[in-house]
Amino acid sequence: MSWFLAILAATTAPADDGGRTVVVDACRYPTAAEARKAWRPAERHTPPIAVARLGERSVLALPADFKTNDNWRVAWDLAGRWDLGSARRVELDVVCERTRGARMLIYFHSGDGWYARGFDVPPGASRAVMTRKQFRTEGTPGGWDRVDTVRLCVLRGEPIDRVVHVAGIRARIVPSGIVVYRNDAGVKAEPGAPRYAREMADALDRLNLAYDLVGDRAVARGALAGKKIAVLPLNPVLPAGAAAEVRKFVAAGGKLIVCYGLPDPLGKLLGVRSRRAVHGRGGALDAIRFQGRSDRPKITVPQHSWIARRVEPVGDTKVRGTWLDRDGRDTGVAAVTRNDNGYFVGHVLTAADPAATDRLLLEMLGRLWPDVWRQLYDSRLKALGRVAGAEGPEALAEAVRANAADDPARAKVARARLAKAAGLARDASEVMKYGDPVTAAELLGRAQRAYVRAWAASVSPRAGEFRGVWCHSPTGVAGKTWPQALAALADAGFNALLVNACWGDGAAYRSEILPQVGEADQLARCTAAAAARGVAVHVWKVNWRFWRKGRGDFRRKMRRAGRVQVDPDGKPLDWLCPSQPANRALERDAMLEIVRKYPVAGIHFDYIRYPGRQGCYCPRCREAFEKRHKLKVKNWPADVIDGPLKGRYEQFRRDNITALVAEVTREAREVRPKVLISAAVFWHWPTARIEVGQDWKLWVDKGYLDFVCPMQYTDSAAGFDGRTRQTLRWAEGKVPVMPGIGATLGLDAAGAIRQVRIARRQGAAGFVLFNYDARLAREVLPMMKLGASAEPTRWRRRQGPTTRP
């Protein structure tokens, strides 16, 4: 069968999830004229859609005419009516050339907004699979059950003409008794509401439990009917229609798990009265100690919470969990309560320890709906041995043998772990015969962890590579001192730390340029601990953007001085304006101060860009732009946003960003010739240079960077492979490329190691993991240490005229 027919054969392969398929568009149009009646260009620069034949059937052909079209994308709309309210995931069958992939977007319009998701298409034929939780919202969409338009986009890549083929668009409906209720109406009161809904969905995905993800409008239209449990991760507002449906749901026997928010009627339904808040100052809300069934062990769940809701139980409501402080002392403050209608948790469930949070969630779900344990057993049995692309225990054992074929000692360790995993799986099967799905499911969980450890132990380390982590917190890893955090990093075989120590409005060290955030000199503590362990420190500077914990007086000062960016409507943004010399000097001087005062290996640009097309359109940008081009803009800012001056303004923005990079690089090398200059960049350079003014390939070409870190965050191995291949092609070997891996952004440890191996295979000089937090320290680093980073190594940058002009 031809290479491009592989995906068409897969289209008819049955799924094993017990669901059904909704065909959004089969993409089988007999002629281009028929396709063009259905799919219309969404923007005036987009060419008409076409039809091609692959084998014996027709498919959509999306012409990406970027040789002459300088816009950032081409896009087509399909009108219709689709009820995707119970869709678990969306699938697209896409075919590209065998040597070149693509970057695409898909949108679903409903009400007054869109659900949007970007995805990578590797070379050849592939299936893109996107879960509902992965879609972001734009505007105010009216619910997945009332989709009226589908939009497909191909993003600009290289300036060539090409065609991307789409052979089918489907949604998969998977039956579920659990609903995650994402509170759209509560976003204004609690901007974190979407985040915690997504994190709750992440937890259910880790537990392999099916669920629906619904919003206020869907709930008001009856989305809870027939479900067993509704989980409200952070719902500060309940619209009247949704509130009525929640009452009806509970009256019919449905159960609730509610976190933090208690709008009417949730307090009455769960038998609690809300009292004043409890603050987490001094670690007062460090963990939850929870007791489920009396025959089950207590669970301690790290939370590191900053505030909680104090409640008073009413009637038959019982306290099932209390808050522990940082020293492990029981505060006596109720953290979890339960009555016949469900559980109330005093704070959102944080991601401080996902494994412990998952256990808490599972205990609550299983207590409210015992069938959950049988579902968990079945799903874990299906997933058993499916690690790093292997399709089961036999395939995984073969992969382990191949990985360790040249290392007898490593092979022996891996075989022992495989045997342990197989033994636990047999024990689970025996226990299940006696009707104990709780114990059986737990045994399968242990078996899967043993399989992961077997595979991780079979992966060999590579000498001479850059092994780094980004650390987002200027104070390091929660629960660890800097010496402890650096010791753990070095013991895991890592040689670099990129620590976030300064922003546009503050620094976590003794600075004469920026206001200091916090009293301690965190950078001094960090560099001292790193030197003791032989780890190179690169200081991560958030350029332009203000920090949410920064100094408010500094921010107000910048706003009064007109030095912040403004959007097209004149609204100020919390970003310094890059066109203003005073701001560029501030950014430059802050970075040079680090080089002068601290023994760092390098400085690292981040947010070295504009926030998007929303900035900047301040009066000083207009003045500078008009002066540069010796003209007057008649319709500001319309003419530079999407008018006749759009292209020139995009270049103006790129020049402003590049000017800072060039200046910092030149002067930093004068201060300390061996200092390394690097940048975290959006991986898709053609889009980044247009949308956010980040022309990082130019910086590579000009020698401004010593290495570059494209942020290639994806949970798809094929997508990561395509991104790595493309970023290496753009870098052209002029500087080392260290792909950024989203190790704590939806990946498990095996997924992170798999991407490390892809980066190695493609020829990257190393990698950087995001983010060095408690989860990375607890889950990923120990797995890396088993094999991929088992032996310490030192990275030495390549010398030569292409690295430094």
Secondary structure, 3 states (H helix, E strand, C coil): CCHHHHHHHHHCCCCCCCCEEEEEECCCCCCHHHHHHHEEECCCCCCCCEEEEECCEEEEEEEEECCCCCCCEEEEEEEEEECCCCEEEEEEEEECCCCCCEEEEEEEEEEEEEEEEEEEECCCEEEEEEEHHHCEEEEEECCHHHEEEEEEEEECCCCCEEEEEEEEEEEEECCCCEEEECCHHHCCCCCCHHHHHHHHHHHHHHCCCCCEEECHHHHHCCCCCCCCEEEECCCCCCCHHHHHHHHHHHHCCCEEEEECCCCCCHHHHHCEEEEEEEECHHHCCCEEEECCCCCCCCEEEECCCCEEEEEEECCCCEEEEEEECCCCCEEEEEEEEEECCEEEECCCCCCCCHHHHHHHHHHHHHHHCCHHHHHHHHHHHHHCCCCCCCCCHHHHHHHHHHHCCCCHHHHHHHHHHHHHHHHHHHHHHHHHHCCCHHHHHHHHHHHHHHHHHHHHHHCCCCCCCEEEEEECCCCCCCCCCHHHHHHHHHHCCCCEEEEEEECCCCECCCCCCCCECCCCCHHHHHHHHHHHHCCEEEEEEECCECCCCCCHHHHHHHHHCCCEEECCCCCEEEEECCCCHHHHHHHHHHHHHHHHHCCCCEEEEECCCCCCCCCCCCHHHHHHHHHHHCCCCCCCCHHHHCCCCHHHHHHHHHHHHHHHHHHHHHHHHHHCCCCEEEEEEECCHHHHHHHCCCCHHHHHHHCCCCEEEEECCCCCHHHHHHHHHHHHHHHCCCCCECCEECCCCCCCHHHHHHHHHHHHHHCCCEEEEECCCHHHHHHHHHHHHHCCCCCCCCCCCCCCCCCCC
